[in-house]
């Protein structure tokens, strides 16, 4: 009898564990079977109050994401249900955020939210806005940002039924892409190459027949051979002052030779030589007589 009771007890305990295992492994956090809404939707309060997928936005606007965890398996509880999101770090005009939902006794499911932006931009997670709304947190309980965008944040047990579902919300900002500042490339100072001094080009001599004597000129090249340019006219270098270029030579008058001319004949006046001698003798005799008279000798 006792042996029968032990067997029956063991059977009941095994059956209880079996049904508990079946119940626990069959719990699911899926899209509602009636198809009334998606698991993952978004809202742009600058445009509309409704939650849709995809959702549009512009730079400077904030998008709110909402993830619904609804256990559709009757009479089950999704134990330690968890959720995480993946925000793309790319720049562009369209972005897809992926959410992952799972529990200790429920397989993981994923859903996506698309955000379309008209210009090149990027998404930035807004910290401090992650919350969960569920029984016991009707006004919202804060969630850890690093867990939500990391390995996953635990929201608790999710029992069957819509009234027991949980909604996780968060926000992202649409940000402009900063224009990169171009890096200036240092340029080497060019070595100055010495420039060749240009050789002055001589003024070409005008072609034509050189002028004759008396013709105008600007240089010696404008005059016939043997002539040169003198005060704007072609002249003979031997006599530049002659306009005819014929240098006239005059025979110089020789200087007079002293004594060469015949002396003039002077008229004879007075006595001849004998008369002169007699006069001198008379003068001498008279003088002697005077000296004796006055006893001068």
C-alpha atoms as a printed R data frame, in Angstrom:
    type eleno elety resid chain resno       x       y        z
1   ATOM     1    CA   UNK     A     1   0.000   0.000    0.000
2   ATOM     2    CA   UNK     A     2   2.723   2.391    0.994
3   ATOM     3    CA   UNK     A     3   4.579   1.485   -2.137
4   ATOM     4    CA   UNK     A     4   1.555   2.357   -4.253
5   ATOM     5    CA   UNK     A     5   1.194   5.716   -2.522
6   ATOM     6    CA   UNK     A     6   4.862   6.527   -3.195
7   ATOM     7    CA   UNK     A     7   4.491   5.657   -6.856
8   ATOM     8    CA   UNK     A     8   1.380   7.791   -7.153
9   ATOM     9    CA   UNK     A     9   3.074  10.704   -5.435
10  ATOM    10    CA   UNK     A    10   6.087  10.467   -7.702
11  ATOM    11    CA   UNK     A    11   3.802  10.391  -10.749
12  ATOM    12    CA   UNK     A    12   1.907  13.481   -9.643
13  ATOM    13    CA   UNK     A    13   5.115  15.399   -8.928
14  ATOM    14    CA   UNK     A    14   6.532  14.418  -12.315
15  ATOM    15    CA   UNK     A    15   3.318  15.427  -14.058
16  ATOM    16    CA   UNK     A    16   3.384  18.770  -12.219
17  ATOM    17    CA   UNK     A    17   6.979  19.453  -13.301
18  ATOM    18    CA   UNK     A    18   6.129  18.334  -16.847
19  ATOM    19    CA   UNK     A    19   3.197  20.702  -17.191
20  ATOM    20    CA   UNK     A    20   5.173  23.471  -15.523
21  ATOM    21    CA   UNK     A    21   7.979  22.916  -18.032
22  ATOM    22    CA   UNK     A    22   5.547  22.870  -20.946
23  ATOM    23    CA   UNK     A    23   3.879  26.015  -19.674
24  ATOM    24    CA   UNK     A    24   7.160  27.818  -19.114
25  ATOM    25    CA   UNK     A    25   8.665  26.928  -22.469
26  ATOM    26    CA   UNK     A    26   5.517  27.781  -24.375
27  ATOM    27    CA   UNK     A    27   5.321  31.355  -23.050
28  ATOM    28    CA   UNK     A    28   5.779  33.802  -25.969
29  ATOM    29    CA   UNK     A    29   6.158  37.545  -26.304
30  ATOM    30    CA   UNK     A    30   4.870  37.947  -29.839
31  ATOM    31    CA   UNK     A    31   2.962  40.262  -32.036
32  ATOM    32    CA   UNK     A    32  -0.711  40.119  -30.965
33  ATOM    33    CA   UNK     A    33  -2.611  37.478  -32.894
34  ATOM    34    CA   UNK     A    34  -5.334  39.958  -33.877
35  ATOM    35    CA   UNK     A    35  -2.807  42.115  -35.748
36  ATOM    36    CA   UNK     A    36  -4.018  45.308  -34.135
37  ATOM    37    CA   UNK     A    37  -0.534  46.885  -33.973
38  ATOM    38    CA   UNK     A    38   3.159  46.261  -34.436
39  ATOM    39    CA   UNK     A    39   5.598  45.411  -31.684
40  ATOM    40    CA   UNK     A    40   7.839  48.380  -32.531
41  ATOM    41    CA   UNK     A    41   6.416  51.785  -33.613
42  ATOM    42    CA   UNK     A    42   7.438  55.442  -33.394
43  ATOM    43    CA   UNK     A    43   5.976  58.907  -32.986
44  ATOM    44    CA   UNK     A    44   7.097  62.382  -34.068
45  ATOM    45    CA   UNK     A    45   5.187  64.805  -31.793
46  ATOM    46    CA   UNK     A    46   6.179  67.689  -34.110
47  ATOM    47    CA   UNK     A    47   4.029  66.104  -36.826
48  ATOM    48    CA   UNK     A    48   1.436  63.840  -35.183
49  ATOM    49    CA   UNK     A    49   0.465  62.204  -31.908
50  ATOM    50    CA   UNK     A    50   0.048  58.753  -33.432
51  ATOM    51    CA   UNK     A    51   2.561  55.893  -33.371
52  ATOM    52    CA   UNK     A    52   3.416  54.471  -36.812
53  ATOM    53    CA   UNK     A    53   6.118  52.633  -38.692
54  ATOM    54    CA   UNK     A    54   7.835  54.137  -40.609
55  ATOM    55    CA   UNK     A    55   7.921  57.617  -39.098
56  ATOM    56    CA   UNK     A    56   9.222  60.811  -40.732
57  ATOM    57    CA   UNK     A    57  11.290  63.585  -39.218
58  ATOM    58    CA   UNK     A    58  13.637  66.489  -39.804
59  ATOM    59    CA   UNK     A    59  16.872  67.708  -38.290
60  ATOM    60    CA   UNK     A    60  16.295  69.066  -34.793
61  ATOM    61    CA   UNK     A    61  13.188  66.937  -34.117
62  ATOM    62    CA   UNK     A    62  12.870  64.170  -31.507
63  ATOM    63    CA   UNK     A    63  11.367  60.740  -32.210
64  ATOM    64    CA   UNK     A    64   9.834  58.553  -29.482
65  ATOM    65    CA   UNK     A    65  10.028  54.789  -29.883
66  ATOM    66    CA   UNK     A    66   7.595  52.354  -28.255
67  ATOM    67    CA   UNK     A    67   8.093  48.591  -27.854
68  ATOM    68    CA   UNK     A    68   5.210  46.376  -26.676
69  ATOM    69    CA   UNK     A    69   5.840  43.093  -24.805
70  ATOM    70    CA   UNK     A    70   2.578  41.087  -24.942
71  ATOM    71    CA   UNK     A    71   2.482  37.490  -23.850
72  ATOM    72    CA   UNK     A    72  -0.088  35.801  -26.087
73  ATOM    73    CA   UNK     A    73   0.300  32.303  -24.648
74  ATOM    74    CA   UNK     A    74  -2.719  31.574  -22.359
75  ATOM    75    CA   UNK     A    75  -2.096  31.045  -18.667
76  ATOM    76    CA   UNK     A    76   1.670  31.602  -18.867
77  ATOM    77    CA   UNK     A    77   4.183  34.121  -17.619
78  ATOM    78    CA   UNK     A    78   7.217  35.255  -19.539
79  ATOM    79    CA   UNK     A    79   9.799  35.217  -16.783
80  ATOM    80    CA   UNK     A    80  12.372  38.014  -16.561
81  ATOM    81    CA   UNK     A    81  11.405  39.498  -19.897
82  ATOM    82    CA   UNK     A    82  14.154  41.625  -21.379
83  ATOM    83    CA   UNK     A    83  14.475  44.162  -24.199
84  ATOM    84    CA   UNK     A    84  17.300  45.972  -25.965
85  ATOM    85    CA   UNK     A    85  17.625  48.264  -28.986
86  ATOM    86    CA   UNK     A    86  20.257  48.862  -31.647
87  ATOM    87    CA   UNK     A    87  20.560  52.450  -32.953
88  ATOM    88    CA   UNK     A    88  22.581  52.815  -36.160
89  ATOM    89    CA   UNK     A    89  25.603  55.062  -35.934
90  ATOM    90    CA   UNK     A    90  25.708  55.839  -39.656
91  ATOM    91    CA   UNK     A    91  24.871  59.130  -41.328
92  ATOM    92    CA   UNK     A    92  22.213  59.228  -44.009
93  ATOM    93    CA   UNK     A    93  18.591  60.018  -44.757
94  ATOM    94    CA   UNK     A    94  16.947  56.763  -43.577
95  ATOM    95    CA   UNK     A    95  17.603  54.819  -40.377
96  ATOM    96    CA   UNK     A    96  16.415  51.435  -39.067
97  ATOM    97    CA   UNK     A    97  16.341  50.811  -35.307
98  ATOM    98    CA   UNK     A    98  16.180  47.127  -34.290
99  ATOM    99    CA   UNK     A    99  14.650  45.854  -31.037
100 ATOM   100    CA   UNK     A   100  15.197  42.434  -29.413
101 ATOM   101    CA   UNK     A   101  12.663  40.915  -26.947
102 ATOM   102    CA   UNK     A   102  13.132  37.669  -25.025
103 ATOM   103    CA   UNK     A   103  12.588  36.023  -21.633
104 ATOM   104    CA   UNK     A   104  14.155  33.242  -19.618
105 ATOM   105    CA   UNK     A   105  11.404  30.944  -20.846
106 ATOM   106    CA   UNK     A   106  10.618  32.545  -24.210
107 ATOM   107    CA   UNK     A   107  12.620  32.704  -27.425
108 ATOM   108    CA   UNK     A   108  13.871  36.010  -28.797
109 ATOM   109    CA   UNK     A   109  11.878  37.977  -31.331
110 ATOM   110    CA   UNK     A   110  12.929  41.099  -33.236
111 ATOM   111    CA   UNK     A   111  11.184  43.999  -34.908
112 ATOM   112    CA   UNK     A   112  12.302  47.216  -36.589
113 ATOM   113    CA   UNK     A   113  11.364  50.910  -36.720
114 ATOM   114    CA   UNK     A   114  12.290  53.002  -39.765
115 ATOM   115    CA   UNK     A   115  12.913  56.746  -39.463
116 ATOM   116    CA   UNK     A   116  13.053  58.731  -42.696
117 ATOM   117    CA   UNK     A   117  14.760  62.155  -42.836
118 ATOM   118    CA   UNK     A   118  14.865  64.431  -45.864
119 ATOM   119    CA   UNK     A   119  18.494  65.524  -45.443
120 ATOM   120    CA   UNK     A   120  21.766  63.922  -44.473
121 ATOM   121    CA   UNK     A   121  21.759  63.470  -40.696
122 ATOM   122    CA   UNK     A   122  22.356  61.015  -37.863
123 ATOM   123    CA   UNK     A   123  20.472  59.623  -34.850
124 ATOM   124    CA   UNK     A   124  21.570  60.336  -31.286
125 ATOM   125    CA   UNK     A   125  20.096  58.459  -28.310
126 ATOM   126    CA   UNK     A   126  18.511  60.834  -25.767
127 ATOM   127    CA   UNK     A   127  19.440  59.611  -22.268
128 ATOM   128    CA   UNK     A   128  17.067  59.905  -19.335
129 ATOM   129    CA   UNK     A   129  13.871  59.107  -21.248
130 ATOM   130    CA   UNK     A   130  13.782  55.275  -21.157
131 ATOM   131    CA   UNK     A   131  10.755  54.017  -19.193
132 ATOM   132    CA   UNK     A   132   8.490  50.957  -18.858
133 ATOM   133    CA   UNK     A   133   4.714  51.095  -18.422
134 ATOM   134    CA   UNK     A   134   3.112  47.927  -16.989
135 ATOM   135    CA   UNK     A   135   1.095  46.733  -13.975
136 ATOM   136    CA   UNK     A   136   2.881  48.161  -10.972
137 ATOM   137    CA   UNK     A   137   4.385  50.976  -13.125
138 ATOM   138    CA   UNK     A   138   1.281  52.621  -14.543
139 ATOM   139    CA   UNK     A   139   2.944  56.079  -14.574
140 ATOM   140    CA   UNK     A   140   6.183  54.680  -15.924
141 ATOM   141    CA   UNK     A   141   9.301  53.382  -14.234
142 ATOM   142    CA   UNK     A   142  12.743  54.523  -15.416
143 ATOM   143    CA   UNK     A   143  15.054  52.088  -17.152
144 ATOM   144    CA   UNK     A   144  18.821  52.065  -17.307
145 ATOM   145    CA   UNK     A   145  19.936  53.655  -20.591
146 ATOM   146    CA   UNK     A   146  23.197  51.740  -20.838
147 ATOM   147    CA   UNK     A   147  21.366  48.414  -20.456
148 ATOM   148    CA   UNK     A   148  18.658  49.298  -22.989
149 ATOM   149    CA   UNK     A   149  21.185  50.179  -25.685
150 ATOM   150    CA   UNK     A   150  23.617  47.544  -24.444
151 ATOM   151    CA   UNK     A   151  23.109  43.908  -23.472
152 ATOM   152    CA   UNK     A   152  19.441  44.362  -22.522
153 ATOM   153    CA   UNK     A   153  17.339  45.698  -19.657
154 ATOM   154    CA   UNK     A   154  15.020  43.470  -17.563
155 ATOM   155    CA   UNK     A   155  11.424  44.647  -17.260
156 ATOM   156    CA   UNK     A   156  10.081  41.737  -15.153
157 ATOM   157    CA   UNK     A   157   7.507  38.979  -15.624
158 ATOM   158    CA   UNK     A   158   4.885  39.377  -18.343
159 ATOM   159    CA   UNK     A   159   1.667  37.437  -17.746
160 ATOM   160    CA   UNK     A   160  -0.825  36.513  -20.439
161 ATOM   161    CA   UNK     A   161  -3.228  39.177  -21.736
162 ATOM   162    CA   UNK     A   162  -3.193  42.709  -22.961
163 ATOM   163    CA   UNK     A   163  -3.818  44.191  -19.537
164 ATOM   164    CA   UNK     A   164  -0.600  42.557  -18.324
165 ATOM   165    CA   UNK     A   165   1.520  43.733  -21.269
166 ATOM   166    CA   UNK     A   166   4.486  46.082  -20.911
167 ATOM   167    CA   UNK     A   167   5.476  49.044  -23.072
168 ATOM   168    CA   UNK     A   168   9.059  50.285  -23.196
169 ATOM   169    CA   UNK     A   169   9.620  53.851  -24.511
170 ATOM   170    CA   UNK     A   170  12.750  55.803  -25.373
171 ATOM   171    CA   UNK     A   171  13.700  58.843  -27.486
172 ATOM   172    CA   UNK     A   172  16.255  59.671  -30.177
173 ATOM   173    CA   UNK     A   173  17.197  63.033  -31.674
174 ATOM   174    CA   UNK     A   174  17.706  63.735  -35.369
175 ATOM   175    CA   UNK     A   175  20.974  65.647  -35.522
176 ATOM   176    CA   UNK     A   176  22.778  67.431  -38.307
177 ATOM   177    CA   UNK     A   177  26.083  66.125  -39.541
178 ATOM   178    CA   UNK     A   178  28.925  68.558  -38.760
179 ATOM   179    CA   UNK     A   179  30.909  69.619  -41.790
180 ATOM   180    CA   UNK     A   180  34.500  68.457  -41.328
181 ATOM   181    CA   UNK     A   181  37.056  71.233  -41.232
182 ATOM   182    CA   UNK     A   182  39.518  70.707  -44.072
183 ATOM   183    CA   UNK     A   183  43.042  70.129  -42.867
184 ATOM   184    CA   UNK     A   184  45.384  72.612  -44.404
185 ATOM   185    CA   UNK     A   185  48.290  70.968  -46.156
186 ATOM   186    CA   UNK     A   186  51.526  72.849  -45.554
187 ATOM   187    CA   UNK     A   187  52.966  74.068  -48.785
188 ATOM   188    CA   UNK     A   188  56.686  74.362  -49.290
189 ATOM   189    CA   UNK     A   189  58.047  77.786  -50.063
190 ATOM   190    CA   UNK     A   190  59.189  77.715  -53.664
191 ATOM   191    CA   UNK     A   191  62.832  78.516  -54.230
192 ATOM   192    CA   UNK     A   192  63.103  81.640  -56.279
193 ATOM   193    CA   UNK     A   193  64.870  81.048  -59.571
194 ATOM   194    CA   UNK     A   194  67.068  83.961  -60.593
195 ATOM   195    CA   UNK     A   195  65.714  85.517  -63.674
196 ATOM   196    CA   UNK     A   196  68.007  86.258  -66.582
197 ATOM   197    CA   UNK     A   197  68.488  89.970  -67.183
198 ATOM   198    CA   UNK     A   198  66.991  90.646  -70.559
199 ATOM   199    CA   UNK     A   199  69.472  91.870  -73.122
200 ATOM   200    CA   UNK     A   200  68.309  95.182  -74.540
201 ATOM   201    CA   UNK     A   201  67.413  94.880  -78.165
202 ATOM   202    CA   UNK     A   202  69.289  97.475  -80.239
203 ATOM   203    CA   UNK     A   203  67.125  99.911  -82.103
204 ATOM   204    CA   UNK     A   204  67.090  98.782  -85.707
205 ATOM   205    CA   UNK     A   205  68.706 101.183  -88.137
206 ATOM   206    CA   UNK     A   206  66.099 102.333  -90.596
207 ATOM   207    CA   UNK     A   207  66.805 101.036  -94.050
208 ATOM   208    CA   UNK     A   208  67.145 103.456  -96.967
209 ATOM   209    CA   UNK     A   209  69.770 105.437  -98.903
210 ATOM   210    CA   UNK     A   210  71.940 107.606  -96.583
211 ATOM   211    CA   UNK     A   211  71.695 111.340  -97.076
212 ATOM   212    CA   UNK     A   212  74.238 113.434  -98.870
213 ATOM   213    CA   UNK     A   213  75.945 116.488  -97.462
214 ATOM   214    CA   UNK     A   214  73.469 118.872  -95.876
215 ATOM   215    CA   UNK     A   215  70.788 116.209  -95.462
216 ATOM   216    CA   UNK     A   216  69.110 115.699  -92.103
217 ATOM   217    CA   UNK     A   217  70.275 112.860  -89.906
218 ATOM   218    CA   UNK     A   218  69.727 111.230  -86.542
219 ATOM   219    CA   UNK     A   219  72.969 109.291  -86.453
220 ATOM   220    CA   UNK     A   220  76.069 108.724  -88.526
221 ATOM   221    CA   UNK     A   221  74.296 105.831  -90.225
222 ATOM   222    CA   UNK     A   222  72.025 108.321  -91.943
223 ATOM   223    CA   UNK     A   223  74.927 109.959  -93.829
224 ATOM   224    CA   UNK     A   224  76.878 108.896  -96.907
225 ATOM   225    CA   UNK     A   225  80.270 107.335  -96.431
226 ATOM   226    CA   UNK     A   226  82.884 109.765  -95.180
227 ATOM   227    CA   UNK     A   227  80.302 112.151  -93.722
228 ATOM   228    CA   UNK     A   228  79.076 112.288  -90.142
229 ATOM   229    CA   UNK     A   229  76.001 113.624  -88.374
230 ATOM   230    CA   UNK     A   230  76.681 117.046  -86.967
231 ATOM   231    CA   UNK     A   231  73.900 119.000  -85.244
232 ATOM   232    CA   UNK     A   232  71.269 117.108  -87.227
233 ATOM   233    CA   UNK     A   233  72.941 117.496  -90.637
234 ATOM   234    CA   UNK     A   234  75.425 115.445  -92.615
235 ATOM   235    CA   UNK     A   235  78.790 117.255  -92.625
236 ATOM   236    CA   UNK     A   236  82.403 116.728  -93.590
237 ATOM   237    CA   UNK     A   237  84.306 115.831  -90.420
238 ATOM   238    CA   UNK     A   238  87.216 117.987  -91.655
239 ATOM   239    CA   UNK     A   239  85.036 121.079  -91.752
240 ATOM   240    CA   UNK     A   240  81.732 120.501  -89.964
241 ATOM   241    CA   UNK     A   241  80.875 124.145  -90.173
242 ATOM   242    CA   UNK     A   242  80.787 124.116  -94.002
243 ATOM   243    CA   UNK     A   243  77.305 123.302  -95.271
244 ATOM   244    CA   UNK     A   244  78.746 122.389  -98.671
245 ATOM   245    CA   UNK     A   245  81.165 119.873  -97.082
246 ATOM   246    CA   UNK     A   246  83.873 121.342  -99.403
247 ATOM   247    CA   UNK     A   247  86.608 122.521  -97.154
248 ATOM   248    CA   UNK     A   248  88.110 125.749  -98.808
249 ATOM   249    CA   UNK     A   249  91.919 126.194  -98.387
250 ATOM   250    CA   UNK     A   250  93.409 129.842  -98.611
251 ATOM   251    CA   UNK     A   251  97.119 130.543  -99.327
252 ATOM   252    CA   UNK     A   252  98.520 132.164  -96.212
253 ATOM   253    CA   UNK     A   253 100.309 135.562  -96.665
254 ATOM   254    CA   UNK     A   254 103.954 135.153  -95.596
255 ATOM   255    CA   UNK     A   255 105.054 137.493  -92.819
256 ATOM   256    CA   UNK     A   256 107.203 140.504  -93.861
257 ATOM   257    CA   UNK     A   257 111.001 140.040  -93.653
258 ATOM   258    CA   UNK     A   258 112.718 142.833  -91.758
259 ATOM   259    CA   UNK     A   259 115.428 144.635  -93.802
260 ATOM   260    CA   UNK     A   260 114.382 143.037  -97.008
261 ATOM   261    CA   UNK     A   261 112.824 146.199  -98.395
262 ATOM   262    CA   UNK     A   262 114.994 148.969  -99.984
263 ATOM   263    CA   UNK     A   263 115.457 151.826  -97.557
264 ATOM   264    CA   UNK     A   264 114.135 155.149  -98.764
265 ATOM   265    CA   UNK     A   265 116.512 157.813 -100.040
266 ATOM   266    CA   UNK     A   266 116.652 160.601  -97.519
267 ATOM   267    CA   UNK     A   267 117.399 164.175  -98.798
268 ATOM   268    CA   UNK     A   268 120.854 165.437  -98.070
269 ATOM   269    CA   UNK     A   269 120.857 168.349  -95.651
270 ATOM   270    CA   UNK     A   270 123.977 169.962  -94.023
271 ATOM   271    CA   UNK     A   271 127.740 169.845  -94.918
272 ATOM   272    CA   UNK     A   272 129.919 167.050  -96.098
273 ATOM   273    CA   UNK     A   273 132.603 165.245  -94.108
274 ATOM   274    CA   UNK     A   274 135.305 167.908  -94.458
275 ATOM   275    CA   UNK     A   275 132.979 170.623  -93.351
276 ATOM   276    CA   UNK     A   276 132.064 168.648  -90.341
277 ATOM   277    CA   UNK     A   277 135.681 168.081  -89.473
278 ATOM   278    CA   UNK     A   278 136.490 171.774  -89.811
279 ATOM   279    CA   UNK     A   279 133.586 172.665  -87.594
280 ATOM   280    CA   UNK     A   280 134.689 170.275  -84.927
281 ATOM   281    CA   UNK     A   281 138.198 171.670  -85.000
282 ATOM   282    CA   UNK     A   282 136.904 175.230  -84.626
283 ATOM   283    CA   UNK     A   283 134.737 174.239  -81.696
284 ATOM   284    CA   UNK     A   284 137.687 172.603  -80.005
285 ATOM   285    CA   UNK     A   285 139.931 175.614  -80.464
286 ATOM   286    CA   UNK     A   286 137.299 177.950  -79.072
287 ATOM   287    CA   UNK     A   287 136.843 175.764  -76.056
288 ATOM   288    CA   UNK     A   288 140.510 175.658  -75.330
289 ATOM   289    CA   UNK     A   289 140.687 179.432  -75.434
290 ATOM   290    CA   UNK     A   290 137.833 179.737  -72.947
291 ATOM   291    CA   UNK     A   291 139.433 177.325  -70.508
292 ATOM   292    CA   UNK     A   292 142.714 179.245  -70.575
293 ATOM   293    CA   UNK     A   293 141.010 182.565  -70.078
294 ATOM   294    CA   UNK     A   294 139.366 181.417  -66.962
295 ATOM   295    CA   UNK     A   295 142.393 179.401  -65.971
296 ATOM   296    CA   UNK     A   296 140.655 176.206  -65.909
297 ATOM   297    CA   UNK     A   297 143.657 174.397  -67.340
